[in-house]
Amino acid sequence: MTRPSLPPLSTLLPFEAAVRHASMTGAARELHVTHGAVSRQVQNLEKALGTTLFERGARSLRPTPQARRLAAAVREALDLIEAAAAEVSGRGPGGPLALSCEPTLLMRWLIPRLPDLAARHPGLTVHLSAGGGPPDFARDTVDVALRRDDFPVPEGVSRVPLFEEWIGPVCRPELAERLATGGFEGVTLLHTGTRPTAWDDWRRLSGRTTGAAGTPQQTFEHFYLALQAAVAGVGVAVGPYALVRDDLVRGQLAAPYGFVADGTGYGLLSPRPPERDARIVTLLGWLRQQAASLTPPPSPPSPTPPSPSTRTPPSPSTPTPPPPASPPAA
């Protein structure tokens, strides 16, 4: 039985890749063919359908709404074919799951929790790599990516939200007492090149200030270095709750002003709906369990630092870190 309305099948893979990348060059690189080969197949498809699928500029390629609709249908059909072929062959989704994660979250939150993942799901092996920004699943050969949502989700990528970002100043407990009684005067503010607006964001969201313009400053190349400097007592850094929670529980850091939501969050990205891969479903369920403890407790009111002319002797009370959450069941 013939299907006269079906477009040439040889055109669909290059077309879908061209829509996803918004680039003939990107599609050619993914499919390991020439730019001209992709261009010819797209033109053949346009001729077969009798319509233009891309708005072509001097240095741009923009899929039309009709092209996006067709590409979504092609992508879904390819996923179904891939799943059926895996089932028939007996291979199915299996083997290690490659997870890309933002470096500081990987070091300070995910890796310390891997023993719990292994205990709960011994059949799941996860290979970790550090990465940030929009993932390119075809280029980077990873299955899923854990990312902060500070960029638009790429076309055709699924995103499942996990937890919100809460930020606040963190430092050694003894330094937190000094902040509570004397403010930021003479205290070194720690900055990071990867989040250069962290202090400005906290000041804007909390409505607080950090003292005079002459406050000492120190900048580190990476976020995790600034947080480690805070643990070492070098100064005070703006820390996301997820990345400092363990240090707060252990008493290595304190959060004298609590935390405020900054409007961003973390999510798990995958090149197709996660329910189509049992490994991703397992990982996602575990991540949701872990993320349930990442909303900070209500912050106690922080005292407004007195001015130099009215400063009073230090109060005997000291700020305390958030209470530890109950450990997960073994």
N, C-alpha and C positions, 0 to 999 in steps of 0.2 A: 504494500500500500504506500503510495507516494504522499508527500506532504508539500503541496505546491506553495503554501504560505510560509514555509520554513526558510529562513535565509541560509546562504551557504555556510555550512558548519565551520569551514576553515577560516572564516572571517571573525568568528565570535571571540576566540581567545585574544587575538591582537586588539580587537575593539574594546573588550572589557578591561584589558590592561591599560589601554590608552586613556580610557575614561578615569580609571582609578588614579593614574599618575598625572592626569591632565597634561600628558607629554608623550609624543611619539618616541622620543629618545628614551624616556624612562621605560616605556613598554618594550622597546627593542632590547634594552639592557636586561630586563627581567626574563624575556623569552629567548635570549641569546640569538637574536637575528639582527638584521640591519634595519636602520631607520626606514629605508626605502621599502623593505618588505612589509613592515607594519603599515606604512602609508598606503601601499597598494591594496592591502586587505581591507583597510577602512574605506577606501574609495570603492572597492567592489561591493562592500556591504551597503554603502550609501546608494550605489546604483541599483542594487537589488531591491532596496526599500523605497527608492524614489524620493528620498529626502536627505537633507543635510544634517549631519549628526554633530558637527563641531563648528564653532565660530573661530575661525583662524585669523590670528593677528601676526604681526611681524615677529614677535617673540613669545606668543602665547597661543594656547590651545584650550578653548573653553567648551566643554560638552553642553549641548542643548538640554532642556528639560526632558525631551523625548529620549535623548541618548542616555541620560541618567536612569530613566525608567527601564529602558531595555537592558542596560548594563546590570542593574539590580536583579532582573529576572535571569540573566545569563549567569551571574554569580551564584544565585540560589540553585540553579540547575546544576552547575558545576559542583557545588557542595554536595548535592544529593547523589550525583554520579560518583564522586569520590568516596562518600560513605558506603554506597552500595558495593563499589568495587572492593573496598577494604573488607566488607563483610563477606563477600563471595570468596575472596582470596584467603580468608581466615586470619589476616594480619590485624585488621582493626587498629584503632588508636592505641598505642602502647609505647613502651620504652620511656626514657626520661623526658620530663617536661622542661623545656628551656624557658626560664623566667628572667626577664630583664627588669632591674629595679633601680630607682634613683640611688646614687651612692651612699648618701648619709642615712637614708631610710634603711638601706640594705645593711649597713654596718651597725647602726644603733638600735634598730627595731626588729628587722626580719631575721637576721642570722641568730641572735640570742634565742629566738623562738623555734628554730628548726628542730631541736630535740623533741619538742612537743608534737610537731608535725610528724616526725618519724615514729613516735610512739602511737599516735592516733591512726596513722595511715602508713603502715610499713610497706605496703605495696607500691607506694608512689615515690618515685625518685625525681628530685627537682635539681636541675643544673642552673646555677645562678650566674648572672653577669651584671655588671654595673652599666647603667646608661640613663640618659635623660633626654627630654624633648620628645617630639613626635616620633614614634617608632616606625621603621620601615621593615615590615615583617618579611618581605621578599628578599631584601638585601641583608638583614641582620640575622636571618635564620633563627628567630626566637618564636616561641609559641604564644607567649603572653607577656605583657609589660605592666608593671606597677608604676603609675605616674601621677604627679600632681597636675591638676587641671588648669595649668597656666598657659595653655595653648589650645587652638581649635582641634577637635578630634578629627583625624584624617578621614577622608571619604571612604566609606565601606568598612570602617573599623567599629567594632562593638565596644562599648564602655559600660562597666558595672560599677556604680559608686560604692565606696567602702567606708570612708570616714571623713569628717570635716577637719580643717586645719585650725588649731587654736594656738596663739602665740603670746608670749610674755617674757619679761626679763628674768633670767636665771643666773644664779651665782652660788658660791659657797655659802653655807648657812651663816657663818660668822660675818660675812660681808653683807648678807641680807639684813642683819641687825643694824649694821651701819647705814644701809639705805633707808631703813624704816625710821631712823632717828635723825639722820643728817642729810637725807636726799642723795643726789648723785655727785655732789661736790667732791672733787678729788678722786672719784672712782673712775677707772678706765672702762670706756665703752668698747666692746669688741665687735668688729664688723667682719663681713665676709664678702669676697668678690663675687660669689655666686648668688648672693641675695643682698645687693647693695642698698636696697630701700627698706630693709627690715626694721630699723629703728624709726624711720619716718612713718612706716605703716603702723607701728605700735603707738606712736605718739598721736597719730590721727585717729585711730580707733579707740584709744583709751582716754583721750583728752588730757593726757599728762605731758609734762615737760621733763627734760633730763638735765636741767641746770644751765649754767652759763656757757657761752660759746667756747670758753677755755677748758672745757672738760677734756681730760686726756682721752685719746683715741688710739686704737690699734686695729689693723686690718690683716686678715688672713686670706689666703687664696681660696680655700674651700670651707664650706659650712661646717663640716665635721671637725676641722681644726679649731674654729672659733668656739665650738661647744666644748671641745676637750680643754681648751684654754680656760674656759669658765670652771670646769671641774677642778682644774689645777689651781684655781684661785687668782688667775691673772687679772680678771675683771668680770664684768657682767655682759652677757650676750642675750639677744632675743632668741628664745628657743621655742620651736613648735612642741606642743605637749607630747605628741607621739614620739618625738626624738629624745625627750628628756625624762619621760615618765619613769623609766627604770632607775635613773639617777635620783629622782625625787623620792622614790620608794626606799632606796638604799640610804638616803640621807646625805648623798654626796652633793646634791644641789638643792636649793630652795627657790621658791617663786614668790617673792614678797608682795608682788602686785597682782598675782593671779594670772589668768589668761583671757584673751578676747578672741572671738572668731574673726578670721580675716576674710571670709567669703570664698575661700578656695577649699579644695578637698582632694582626696586621693581616690583613684579608681583603677580597676583592672581592665586593660585593653587587650583585645584579641582580634585576629583578622576575620573571624566568623563568630556567629552566636555561640557562647560558651557551652550551651546545652548539647552541642553536637560533639563534644569531646568529654568523655567520662573523667579524664584526668583533670581537666579544667574545672569541671563541676566539683570534684573532690577538693581541689585547691581553693576554689572560691568559697565553699562552705567553711573551710578551716579559717580562711582570712576573715570572713565575717565574724566568726567566733572571737578571734583575736581583736578585731576592731571594735567589738562591743565595749571594751574598757577604755577607749580612747577619747571619751568626753570627760574633760576635767571636772572635778567637783566644784560647787559654787565657791567663788573666791571671797574670802573675808574682806571687809572694807580695809583699804590700806590708808594709813595716816598720811596727810599732806605734809611733806617736809617743811619744817619751820624755816623762816627767813633767817639769815645770819644774825640780825639784830634781836630776834626774839627766840633764838634756839634755846631749848631746855635741856637739862641733863638727860642722858640716854635712859629709856624705859627698860625695866628689867625683863619685860616680856619680849620674846623673839618670835618671828614668823616661823611657821612650820610648813613642811612640804605637804602635798595632798596625801591623804591616808592611802596605804597600799591596797590595791584591789585583791580580791580573793584569787589565789592561784588557780589556773585551770585544772580540771580533773585529769588525773594521769590516764 
